[in-house]
Amino acid sequence: MSNGEWLPMPQTEEQQRIEARTNELADAAAKKLGMSRRKFMATTGGMAATFLAM
């Protein structure tokens, strides 16, 4: 994401895999808990899902 002032480097393949896996884990958990992925990712469960994906 960029505001136009500065463009970040593109994600590496590994970063893309981690992001995709995090989204998979978060989608499943959020659905089970009856919340949006965005809300889930703001919880400690979201942090745990990210660490698990890494």
PEDANOR-V977421 format. One record per backbone hydrogen bond with DSSP energy under -1.0 kcal/mol. CO is the residue of the C=O (numbers start at 0). NH is the residue of the N-H. E is the energy in kcal/mol with one decimal. If there is no record, write none. Layout:
# PEDANOR-V977421
co;nh;e
CO;NH;E
CO;NH;E
This chain:
# PEDANOR-V977421
co;nh;e
11;15;-2.2
12;16;-2.3
13;17;-2.5
14;18;-2.5
15;19;-2.4
16;20;-2.6
17;21;-2.6
18;22;-2.3
19;23;-2.1
20;24;-2.6
21;25;-2.8
22;26;-2.7
23;27;-2.1
24;28;-2.3
25;29;-2.9
26;30;-2.2
27;31;-2.0
28;32;-2.0
29;34;-2.6
35;39;-2.5
36;40;-2.9
39;42;-2.1
42;46;-1.4
43;47;-2.4
44;48;-2.4
45;49;-1.9
46;50;-2.4
47;51;-2.6
48;52;-2.1
49;53;-1.4
